[in-house]
Structures are given as structure tokens and as C-alpha cells.
């Protein structure tokens, strides 16, 4: 009950202080009388009670702003260091009669399928057909055509000429045209045919052997000849018993055979 009286006095004193002014720091209640109601309904004065009012509550400080937790960076992973590994030596391969390397797998070569029926057939090239005696000696064969062949006849058998040159007489006048042909038989490096300027008929043949000496000519055709010196140290031989001239270089190698 006594505590109830004290609480009531405190409340009453608060009202008194509020009326006196909010600027007073402290209420002077010395000698003052506080009247409190009693339990029996009577008012009871408590002299000499000093009531100290509580100070206004301090302002509530703002809570510090929470910072997000710092996450420590994970340490940078280092690449793994290569480890050295020593492999056991490869055992020598066993000897085998097969030439295939032991580490190389054998492969089966598939046969080439036959050509389709839709493709045009490939005909074998037929061998050229030459007149009788031409393959025995092409130069001698052409000699038999002197006075009969024209340029067209020569082209029909020997093909197109590789080159041509003028035939000059003693006064260096133009007397004919000489056409050079490859020998289809391969007996000579080249054949030259001399056609007369006035008639157009074949009048001479020049054959260039691959490898022939003057000694071989003497064994083949004898030694009934006449000889005269030519330019560049060469010698010009003319047979007396046949229509044949031979031009030989200083080393005895045959340069050309002339048939007329």
C-alpha cells in the first residue's frame, strides 16, 4: 500500500512540474507538502518528501548500417606441373617373313570395279600402217619416190613438217624448198625432203643418223668414192656406184646422208 502511495505522489508531482514550465532543470520541493490519498478515502499529507522527476529519455541511436559480409577471394589455382614418366622400352619385334611393319595395320586393296556400260568404250589405238619397205629404211623408201612425190604426198605419210628452209643453187638463187620431218620409224633423227621450185616434185632426200661413223659407211657400201673438203673441216664423200653422198665431221662422225 505504501508503494502505491509513493507512485501516486510521483504522478502528482509530474503534473505540478509540467505546469511550472518545461524549462526548469530541476524542481525545488524543499519544505513542500505532498498530499496523497489514503486507503480509507482520506487525504494524507507527507511533509518533507522530495520527488525527483526523471529526465526525458535519451534519443535512441540509429542502429549501425549492416555491411555485407566480405567474402575472401579463393586462392588462384596453379596449373598442375607435368610429371615425367619413363616408359619401358619397346621389345624388338619378332622376325616374320611378312614385309609389313609390325606397327602398321595391313590394308586390303579393293579391286577397281569394271567400267560402267553407260561409258563410251575406249578403243585401243591402232598401230600406223606404213607402205611396204618404209619401216626397213625410211630414207631409202623416200629415195624411191624422187620425181613422183609432191609436198602433199610427203605430208600424208610423214605428217606436218617441223620446219622448212630454201634450197639455193650455185649462184645462191632459190631452186627449191626443203621440208624437215620427224622419222616415224625412229631410224633417223630427222628426214629432209627437197622439192624442186619449178615442178614441185621431190628431187632429193637428206637423212640424219643418230649415231653413225664413216667406217661403218665403208663397211656397208664400199670405198668407191670421191672426196672433197667442205667448210668447218668437214669432208664430203660421193659414191661412184650409187646415188649417195656422205657428209662427215673432223672426228669421223656422219652428219648427214644425201640420196638423189
Backbone bond lengths (Angstrom), bond angles and torsions (degrees), N, CA, C in turn:
res aa  C-N    CA-C-N  psi(-1)  N-CA   C-N-CA  omega(-1)  CA-C   N-CA-C  phi
1 X - - - 1.456 - - 1.516 110.99 -
2 X 1.345 114.33 -41.35 1.471 118.92 178.48 1.506 111.61 -58.86
3 X 1.351 116.57 -38.98 1.483 120.29 179.46 1.526 110.70 -67.90
4 X 1.281 116.63 -31.56 1.448 119.01 176.67 1.502 111.38 -66.19
5 X 1.319 116.76 -37.13 1.442 121.40 177.99 1.509 110.84 -66.60
6 X 1.315 115.06 -40.11 1.490 118.92 -179.10 1.525 109.94 -65.11
7 X 1.289 116.54 -41.71 1.466 120.41 -179.14 1.521 109.39 -64.28
8 X 1.312 117.81 -40.89 1.454 120.23 -179.57 1.503 110.58 -65.20
9 X 1.359 116.95 -39.35 1.471 121.17 178.56 1.504 110.10 -62.86
10 X 1.292 116.23 -40.86 1.465 119.98 179.54 1.521 109.86 -62.73
11 X 1.299 117.82 -41.63 1.456 120.86 179.70 1.504 111.21 -64.61
12 X 1.353 117.80 -41.58 1.439 121.77 179.90 1.513 111.19 -66.14
13 X 1.319 114.76 -40.33 1.472 118.74 179.63 1.509 110.09 -64.40
14 X 1.295 117.23 -33.28 1.480 119.91 177.48 1.497 111.16 -63.53
15 X 1.310 117.65 -39.83 1.452 120.04 179.30 1.507 110.20 -65.59
16 X 1.341 117.38 -39.96 1.459 122.02 -178.95 1.512 109.50 -63.98
17 X 1.328 115.61 -42.96 1.477 118.99 -178.29 1.502 110.88 -66.64
18 X 1.292 117.52 -35.44 1.466 120.69 -179.85 1.497 110.63 -65.93
19 X 1.317 118.12 -37.59 1.437 121.84 179.39 1.522 110.80 -71.28
20 X 1.312 116.86 -34.33 1.467 120.06 -176.99 1.505 111.09 -68.45
21 X 1.273 120.86 -21.75 1.492 122.24 178.95 1.504 111.10 130.18
22 X 1.316 113.05 138.43 1.481 117.72 -178.05 1.492 111.52 -77.82
23 X 1.473 117.62 -11.00 1.465 118.51 -176.14 1.494 113.34 -81.84
24 X 1.384 120.18 -14.72 1.461 121.17 -177.50 1.483 109.72 -72.03
25 X 1.329 117.34 130.75 1.467 120.29 179.40 1.501 111.52 -76.78
26 X 1.316 114.88 -30.95 1.471 115.86 -176.23 1.529 108.51 -150.64
27 X 1.348 120.06 137.51 1.464 124.10 178.75 1.511 110.37 -87.28
28 X 1.357 113.64 130.62 1.476 117.67 178.26 1.521 107.82 -92.71
29 X 1.298 118.31 110.39 1.467 123.92 -177.12 1.514 111.92 -115.72
30 X 1.333 115.02 21.14 1.474 115.90 179.99 1.547 109.53 -68.08
31 X 1.229 115.43 129.53 1.484 121.24 179.81 1.482 111.86 79.55
32 X 1.303 120.81 0.03 1.443 121.71 179.95 1.498 111.59 -78.77
33 X 1.299 115.54 161.67 1.456 120.42 -179.22 1.501 107.64 -120.28
34 X 1.302 114.05 132.92 1.456 120.84 177.11 1.500 107.06 -111.09
35 X 1.321 115.33 125.87 1.454 120.12 -179.88 1.496 107.95 -103.23
36 X 1.350 116.40 123.34 1.463 122.51 -179.14 1.495 108.45 -116.58
37 X 1.285 117.10 143.44 1.464 118.12 176.26 1.508 109.07 -72.29
38 X 1.330 113.63 144.27 1.463 118.68 178.76 1.496 109.42 -93.16
39 X 1.319 111.75 177.00 1.456 117.28 -178.11 1.513 111.23 -72.40
40 X 1.377 116.99 -25.12 1.456 119.14 -177.15 1.513 112.93 -89.48
41 X 1.288 117.62 7.07 1.455 120.50 178.19 1.483 112.48 95.81
42 X 1.385 118.58 -0.96 1.441 121.49 179.04 1.490 108.95 -96.33
43 X 1.332 114.57 154.91 1.453 120.20 176.54 1.483 109.41 -86.84
44 X 1.421 114.95 134.38 1.463 120.53 -176.56 1.521 107.44 -123.40
45 X 1.333 112.90 123.30 1.464 119.40 -178.33 1.487 108.70 -91.66
46 X 1.319 115.20 132.86 1.486 120.91 178.79 1.498 105.39 -114.79
47 X 1.371 115.55 98.17 1.451 117.50 -178.86 1.526 111.15 -74.76
48 X 1.340 113.03 155.75 1.489 120.08 174.72 1.502 114.46 69.47
49 X 1.319 122.01 17.94 1.483 123.55 179.42 1.512 108.17 -93.44
50 X 1.266 115.67 120.85 1.463 121.36 178.30 1.515 108.44 -100.24
51 X 1.267 115.37 123.03 1.486 120.05 -179.31 1.514 108.29 -107.26
52 X 1.264 117.20 121.27 1.488 123.65 177.26 1.513 108.71 -98.64
53 X 1.324 113.06 118.02 1.470 117.55 -179.43 1.521 110.58 -77.81
54 X 1.262 116.21 144.63 1.493 118.57 178.46 1.524 110.39 -73.85
55 X 1.303 113.97 145.66 1.484 119.57 176.78 1.520 110.50 -68.51
56 X 1.345 115.12 155.17 1.489 116.45 178.79 1.543 110.37 -61.65
57 X 1.260 113.40 146.78 1.491 116.37 -176.76 1.524 111.11 -62.36
58 X 1.345 114.38 142.35 1.499 119.82 177.35 1.525 110.73 -68.06
59 X 1.326 114.51 144.96 1.495 115.68 178.89 1.516 111.68 -62.23
60 X 1.286 112.50 142.93 1.481 117.99 -179.20 1.523 109.36 -75.54
61 X 1.297 113.74 120.65 1.488 118.20 179.52 1.526 110.54 -67.34
62 X 1.314 111.64 141.27 1.486 115.81 179.24 1.516 110.65 -67.12
63 X 1.276 113.22 137.04 1.483 117.81 179.86 1.523 109.70 -64.85
64 X 1.305 117.65 136.84 1.487 119.65 178.37 1.528 111.43 -59.61
65 X 1.353 111.55 140.67 1.485 117.69 -178.94 1.524 109.86 -67.04
66 X 1.275 111.82 126.15 1.491 116.23 -178.66 1.523 109.81 -72.23
67 X 1.294 116.54 127.26 1.464 122.40 176.29 1.523 110.35 -90.63
68 X 1.315 114.53 142.36 1.484 115.78 179.24 1.526 110.10 -63.38
69 X 1.261 116.17 143.16 1.478 119.36 -179.21 1.523 109.90 -63.74
70 X 1.317 113.79 136.22 1.468 119.49 177.53 1.521 110.38 -79.80
71 X 1.316 111.91 129.28 1.473 117.80 179.28 1.515 108.06 -97.79
72 X 1.252 116.27 122.29 1.476 120.79 179.91 1.535 109.80 -68.58
73 X 1.345 114.33 133.55 1.478 118.75 179.21 1.510 110.67 -67.04
74 X 1.308 112.69 136.26 1.475 117.53 179.32 1.522 109.74 -68.34
75 X 1.283 119.44 140.82 1.485 121.55 178.97 1.521 110.43 -62.31
76 X 1.349 115.37 139.04 1.476 121.59 -179.74 1.525 110.07 -66.58
77 X 1.331 111.65 126.75 1.478 116.15 -178.13 1.518 109.57 -75.06
78 X 1.301 116.92 134.32 1.465 122.34 176.47 1.522 109.98 -87.20
79 X 1.345 115.80 141.56 1.484 117.19 178.36 1.521 110.74 -62.20
80 X 1.302 114.50 144.50 1.477 117.05 -179.53 1.521 110.87 -65.05
81 X 1.272 115.19 138.63 1.465 120.77 178.37 1.531 110.35 -75.26
82 X 1.368 115.32 135.13 1.485 116.38 178.89 1.514 111.42 -64.58
83 X 1.254 112.47 140.90 1.464 118.93 179.21 1.517 109.58 -104.57
84 X 1.263 115.52 136.70 1.457 121.05 178.57 1.519 110.15 -80.81
85 X 1.327 112.95 130.86 1.461 119.30 179.60 1.516 108.89 -124.67
86 X 1.241 116.50 125.20 1.469 121.46 179.60 1.512 108.74 -94.99
87 X 1.357 115.57 117.12 1.458 120.87 -179.77 1.515 109.91 -85.57
88 X 1.272 116.82 146.89 1.472 118.66 176.83 1.518 110.38 -68.40
89 X 1.295 118.60 147.37 1.478 120.74 179.88 1.515 111.94 -61.46
90 X 1.341 115.59 146.71 1.459 121.11 179.01 1.518 108.94 -74.66
91 X 1.289 117.50 126.09 1.483 118.22 -179.75 1.509 110.19 -68.21
92 X 1.306 117.60 145.53 1.477 120.39 178.87 1.517 111.00 -60.67
93 X 1.328 114.30 139.46 1.466 119.58 -179.31 1.516 110.24 -70.34
94 X 1.278 112.99 146.64 1.469 118.29 179.21 1.507 110.27 -70.38
95 X 1.318 115.35 143.94 1.454 120.02 179.05 1.523 110.63 -63.28
96 X 1.309 114.33 136.28 1.451 119.60 -179.60 1.512 108.62 -139.29
97 X 1.284 115.04 148.93 1.458 119.85 178.70 1.516 111.99 -73.90
98 X 1.356 116.83 -14.95 1.452 120.02 -179.37 1.518 109.33 -79.87
99 X 1.351 119.53 133.88 1.454 121.35 -179.62 1.519 113.94 -75.60
100 X 1.345 117.92 -4.12 1.454 121.22 -176.93 1.511 110.12 -72.29
101 X 1.330 117.48 136.71 1.454 122.06 178.45 1.518 108.74 -64.80
102 X 1.362 118.24 139.94 1.471 118.88 -175.97 1.521 113.13 -64.77
103 X 1.338 118.32 -23.83 1.456 119.47 -178.56 1.511 112.70 -91.23
104 X 1.291 119.32 -6.20 1.454 123.44 -178.68 1.522 108.96 -103.36
105 X 1.298 115.36 123.75 1.460 119.09 -178.95 1.525 110.11 -72.11
106 X 1.294 115.00 142.00 1.451 119.98 179.00 1.524 109.55 -75.35
107 X 1.292 116.04 137.47 1.459 121.93 178.02 1.513 109.71 -118.34
108 X 1.273 114.37 144.55 1.455 120.42 179.58 1.522 109.01 -97.72
109 X 1.307 116.44 121.97 1.457 121.71 179.65 1.523 108.66 -79.83
110 X 1.319 114.22 120.40 1.450 119.14 -179.20 1.527 109.22 -75.64
111 X 1.301 117.45 137.51 1.477 119.36 178.38 1.515 111.25 -67.19
112 X 1.304 115.65 148.06 1.459 120.90 179.23 1.526 109.14 -72.11
113 X 1.319 117.83 125.35 1.470 119.00 -178.55 1.525 110.85 -66.32
114 X 1.282 116.63 152.10 1.474 118.94 179.13 1.520 110.72 -65.61
115 X 1.299 114.55 156.76 1.468 120.26 -179.07 1.524 110.57 -63.54
116 X 1.317 114.96 145.37 1.451 119.94 179.50 1.533 110.72 -69.37
117 X 1.323 114.88 151.79 1.468 119.25 179.17 1.521 111.90 -68.61
118 X 1.361 115.90 -18.46 1.452 118.29 -179.11 1.526 112.46 -75.55
119 X 1.344 116.70 -19.42 1.453 119.36 -179.55 1.525 110.35 -79.60
120 X 1.324 115.76 146.46 1.474 117.19 177.76 1.521 110.64 -67.96
121 X 1.272 118.94 140.47 1.471 121.22 -179.03 1.521 110.60 -67.89
122 X 1.345 114.43 144.31 1.461 120.96 178.07 1.526 107.41 -95.59
123 X 1.298 114.64 113.14 1.456 119.60 -178.11 1.519 110.15 -86.24
124 X 1.303 118.48 134.73 1.471 119.72 176.99 1.522 110.47 -64.13
125 X 1.329 114.03 142.63 1.454 118.94 -179.94 1.521 109.65 -71.83
126 X 1.281 115.18 125.56 1.460 119.21 -178.33 1.521 110.13 -75.52
127 X 1.319 115.84 142.81 1.460 120.81 178.31 1.526 109.24 -67.03
128 X 1.346 116.84 140.23 1.477 118.53 179.94 1.516 111.28 -63.50
129 X 1.290 114.92 144.35 1.463 121.44 179.45 1.521 107.89 -103.87
130 X 1.329 116.00 118.80 1.463 121.42 -179.24 1.528 109.66 -105.37
131 X 1.297 115.38 156.62 1.479 118.21 177.07 1.526 110.76 -65.99
132 X 1.315 115.03 158.57 1.467 120.89 -178.20 1.530 110.24 -60.20
133 X 1.334 115.65 134.74 1.461 122.07 178.67 1.517 114.14 89.05
134 X 1.323 119.03 -14.34 1.471 120.86 -177.69 1.533 110.76 -69.55
135 X 1.330 118.13 -42.63 1.461 120.37 -178.30 1.526 111.88 -74.85
136 X 1.326 118.54 -21.06 1.470 119.76 177.11 1.524 110.65 -66.92
137 X 1.317 117.91 -46.62 1.463 122.84 176.22 1.521 106.73 -160.68
138 X 1.326 116.69 105.04 1.464 121.25 -175.07 1.528 111.62 -64.64
139 X 1.337 117.94 -35.14 1.467 119.86 -179.21 1.526 111.20 -68.62
140 X 1.321 116.90 -43.41 1.459 120.57 179.06 1.517 110.04 -65.64
141 X 1.375 116.94 -37.09 1.467 119.86 177.89 1.531 110.24 -62.36
142 X 1.322 117.56 -45.32 1.467 120.01 179.57 1.539 110.63 -64.85
143 X 1.332 116.65 -30.45 1.471 119.23 177.78 1.517 111.60 -61.91
144 X 1.354 115.74 -34.10 1.461 119.49 179.20 1.520 112.36 -69.69
145 X 1.348 117.70 -13.81 1.465 122.09 -178.67 1.530 112.05 -96.69
146 X 1.334 117.22 4.67 1.463 119.54 178.83 1.533 109.19 -63.21
147 X 1.324 116.17 133.94 1.455 122.30 -177.62 1.516 113.41 85.82
148 X 1.360 118.06 -8.52 1.471 121.27 -177.18 1.541 112.05 -117.27
149 X 1.303 116.61 -42.58 1.466 119.88 -175.96 1.529 111.61 -75.85
150 X 1.338 112.67 149.80 1.460 121.50 167.99 1.538 108.10 -115.62
151 X 1.290 115.88 -178.85 1.479 118.72 178.42 1.529 110.75 -61.05
152 X 1.304 117.03 -38.00 1.465 120.12 -179.46 1.522 111.37 -63.94
153 X 1.341 117.74 -38.79 1.467 120.82 178.63 1.531 110.45 -64.98
154 X 1.310 116.69 -41.19 1.465 120.00 179.91 1.524 111.48 -65.55
155 X 1.321 117.60 -42.22 1.465 120.82 178.68 1.518 111.72 -64.66
156 X 1.338 117.31 -34.08 1.464 120.31 -179.11 1.517 111.45 -63.96
157 X 1.336 118.70 -33.30 1.458 121.59 -178.80 1.522 112.77 -96.71
158 X 1.324 118.20 -39.30 1.467 121.37 -172.88 1.533 113.50 -100.69
159 X 1.309 117.39 -9.89 1.462 119.28 -177.69 1.513 112.07 88.81
160 X 1.309 115.69 -164.81 1.458 120.67 -179.26 1.520 110.43 -77.76
161 X 1.314 118.11 141.06 1.461 120.83 178.90 1.527 111.30 -70.23
162 X 1.346 115.65 150.02 1.461 120.83 178.54 1.519 111.86 -82.60
163 X 1.300 117.50 -27.88 1.462 121.74 176.98 1.528 108.34 -163.44
164 X 1.327 116.14 176.43 1.465 121.94 178.41 1.528 109.74 -150.15
165 X 1.313 116.41 158.02 1.460 122.30 177.72 1.534 108.56 -150.60
166 X 1.302 115.21 160.42 1.464 120.96 -179.10 1.524 110.41 -82.63
167 X 1.327 115.69 143.01 1.463 121.97 173.41 1.524 107.76 -94.98
168 X 1.332 116.28 123.95 1.455 121.79 -176.18 1.524 111.06 -109.86
169 X 1.331 115.42 143.61 1.464 120.91 178.05 1.518 111.86 -86.45
170 X 1.365 114.55 -165.56 1.458 119.67 -177.75 1.525 111.66 -65.08
171 X 1.299 118.28 -37.26 1.462 121.57 178.62 1.531 111.66 -88.46
172 X 1.343 116.12 18.17 1.465 122.96 -178.25 1.523 111.85 58.44
173 X 1.300 114.74 31.45 1.455 119.88 174.62 1.529 108.94 -92.44
174 X 1.305 116.06 152.32 1.465 120.44 -178.33 1.525 109.56 -73.39
175 X 1.347 115.20 121.90 1.459 120.14 -179.76 1.521 113.28 -116.59
176 X 1.315 117.07 -13.89 1.460 118.51 -178.27 1.523 112.03 -174.77
177 X 1.324 116.39 -173.34 1.470 124.03 -179.93 1.521 108.53 -129.80
178 X 1.320 116.60 129.10 1.469 122.51 -179.13 1.525 107.97 -107.77
179 X 1.333 116.33 124.01 1.474 123.34 178.26 1.510 109.14 -107.95
180 X 1.342 116.82 134.99 1.466 122.88 179.58 1.531 109.46 -101.46
181 X 1.361 116.62 131.49 1.470 123.37 179.95 1.522 109.55 -127.82
182 X 1.326 115.39 147.91 1.462 119.85 169.10 1.516 108.70 -75.14
183 X 1.332 116.76 141.50 1.471 121.12 -179.85 1.520 109.10 -78.55
184 X 1.324 119.42 114.76 1.471 120.34 -179.66 1.521 113.11 -62.70
185 X 1.317 118.79 -26.86 1.462 120.84 -178.91 1.525 112.35 -81.56
186 X 1.350 117.69 -17.11 1.458 120.55 -178.47 1.513 114.59 79.29
187 X 1.309 117.63 5.08 1.462 120.23 -179.61 1.529 110.59 -69.84
188 X 1.328 116.69 -37.06 1.453 121.87 -179.33 1.539 109.32 -121.78
189 X 1.314 114.88 154.85 1.464 118.95 176.58 1.527 111.15 -65.61
190 X 1.332 115.32 -37.30 1.456 119.29 -175.90 1.520 109.75 -160.06
191 X 1.330 113.66 151.44 1.471 121.35 174.58 1.523 107.85 -121.48
192 X 1.349 116.52 134.71 1.457 121.81 175.03 1.530 108.70 -118.51
193 X 1.331 115.09 131.28 1.461 121.39 -179.73 1.523 108.58 -114.45
194 X 1.343 115.25 129.31 1.469 122.40 -177.02 1.527 108.91 -103.31
195 X 1.332 115.45 116.53 1.463 121.54 -179.96 1.537 108.96 -106.83
196 X 1.337 114.65 134.11 1.467 120.15 -177.84 1.515 111.17 -67.68
197 X 1.324 115.58 142.57 1.457 120.54 -177.26 1.531 111.73 -69.54
198 X 1.319 117.62 -37.30 1.465 120.60 -175.40 1.525 112.35 -79.98
199 X 1.317 117.99 -45.59 1.479 120.87 -176.00 1.518 113.49 -96.39
200 X 1.346 118.92 -25.06 1.456 121.47 -175.99 1.511 113.48 79.03
201 X 1.348 117.44 3.64 1.459 120.58 -178.24 1.533 110.47 -88.73
202 X 1.316 115.67 156.17 1.463 122.21 178.10 1.524 108.80 -68.34
203 X 1.348 116.06 131.21 1.450 119.26 -179.45 1.534 113.65 -128.80
204 X 1.334 118.34 -6.76 1.463 119.88 179.28 1.518 111.33 -164.89
205 X 1.372 115.92 154.97 1.469 123.17 -179.51 1.524 107.99 -131.37
206 X 1.315 116.91 134.47 1.470 122.86 174.43 1.535 107.83 -120.97
207 X 1.338 115.03 124.95 1.463 121.05 179.95 1.529 108.66 -115.81
208 X 1.358 116.38 138.65 1.467 122.51 -178.06 1.532 108.71 -115.37
209 X 1.357 117.34 103.35 1.462 120.39 -177.27 1.528 111.53 -68.85
210 X 1.335 114.74 156.44 1.457 120.14 175.60 1.530 110.26 -71.58
211 X 1.329 115.11 -49.01 1.465 120.14 -177.75 1.528 107.57 -154.34
212 X 1.323 114.60 108.44 1.471 119.81 -178.33 1.525 108.67 -151.82
213 X 1.323 117.04 141.19 1.467 121.83 -179.92 1.530 110.02 -113.62
214 X 1.320 113.87 163.71 1.456 119.47 178.01 1.522 111.41 -65.89
215 X 1.297 118.42 -31.00 1.457 121.50 177.73 1.533 110.53 -65.04
216 X 1.305 117.75 -36.41 1.463 120.08 176.53 1.525 110.30 -65.65
217 X 1.331 117.58 -39.01 1.465 120.61 178.71 1.541 110.32 -62.19
218 X 1.308 118.17 -41.26 1.462 121.40 179.43 1.524 111.20 -64.07
219 X 1.363 116.44 -37.35 1.470 118.48 178.51 1.534 110.68 -69.96
220 X 1.345 116.87 -35.54 1.465 120.20 -177.82 1.534 112.58 -76.74
221 X 1.320 116.94 -44.41 1.464 119.24 -169.07 1.542 114.09 -121.44
222 X 1.291 117.27 3.74 1.468 119.72 176.55 1.511 112.68 89.27
223 X 1.335 114.36 -166.21 1.463 120.26 -174.16 1.520 112.58 -127.21
224 X 1.336 118.98 17.50 1.464 120.74 175.55 1.529 108.19 -79.65
225 X 1.298 115.01 89.03 1.459 120.91 -171.58 1.516 109.96 -139.47
226 X 1.321 113.53 166.35 1.459 122.22 164.40 1.514 106.75 -122.76
227 X 1.317 117.29 146.44 1.466 121.51 -176.15 1.514 109.53 -127.07
228 X 1.325 115.74 144.97 1.448 121.57 173.46 1.530 108.41 -148.49
229 X 1.306 115.45 148.79 1.448 121.17 -176.70 1.524 110.34 -76.81
230 X 1.347 113.52 141.07 1.469 121.08 176.50 1.529 108.40 -114.60
231 X 1.318 116.57 179.01 1.466 120.34 -179.77 1.530 111.00 -69.81
232 X 1.333 116.17 161.64 1.461 125.12 178.61 1.532 112.50 61.01
233 X 1.335 117.19 27.44 1.450 120.90 176.42 1.517 114.49 76.43
234 X 1.309 117.87 11.76 1.462 120.53 -179.97 1.535 110.06 -87.38
235 X 1.353 113.68 164.44 1.474 120.09 -178.68 1.521 109.04 -125.05
236 X 1.336 115.02 137.82 1.456 121.39 -178.80 1.536 108.05 -110.44
237 X 1.360 115.44 114.53 1.463 121.24 -179.56 1.530 108.91 -104.94
238 X 1.337 115.22 135.96 1.470 121.34 176.57 1.526 108.67 -123.64
239 X 1.368 114.45 126.10 1.472 119.38 179.03 1.536 109.02 -78.68
240 X 1.335 113.75 143.59 1.465 119.88 -179.36 1.525 112.17 -90.46
241 X 1.326 117.59 -24.47 1.459 121.49 -176.18 1.536 113.17 -104.28
242 X 1.310 118.85 9.37 1.480 122.32 179.35 1.527 108.84 -158.52
243 X 1.301 115.74 159.18 1.464 121.16 -179.36 1.539 108.70 -86.28
244 X 1.325 114.94 77.19 1.471 120.42 -173.94 1.524 109.18 -148.82
245 X 1.332 115.22 132.04 1.469 123.60 172.23 1.529 108.26 -121.80
246 X 1.330 116.53 143.85 1.471 121.34 -179.01 1.524 108.06 -128.86
247 X 1.363 115.40 127.64 1.461 121.73 176.50 1.520 108.11 -105.05
248 X 1.370 116.10 122.08 1.460 122.18 -173.32 1.524 109.13 -120.58
249 X 1.329 117.31 140.38 1.467 121.26 178.37 1.529 110.16 -83.92
250 X 1.331 119.91 172.58 1.462 120.80 -177.21 1.523 114.63 -59.23
251 X 1.345 117.72 -24.72 1.461 120.21 179.68 1.516 112.79 -84.93
252 X 1.340 119.47 0.50 1.455 122.33 179.66 1.520 113.55 88.11
253 X 1.345 118.49 10.67 1.459 121.79 178.20 1.519 109.32 -90.15
254 X 1.352 115.34 134.77 1.462 120.80 -178.86 1.526 109.26 -73.48
255 X 1.336 116.23 126.53 1.457 121.68 177.32 1.533 109.91 -87.98
256 X 1.322 116.93 -47.86 1.468 120.21 -177.97 1.507 109.87 -154.46
257 X 1.339 113.80 156.61 1.469 122.79 172.49 1.515 107.51 -113.28
258 X 1.335 116.56 130.02 1.453 120.73 177.10 1.503 111.89 -110.20
259 X 1.335 115.86 121.78 1.455 121.73 -179.77 1.530 108.45 -115.20
260 X 1.337 116.12 135.68 1.472 120.11 -177.59 1.510 109.78 -142.10
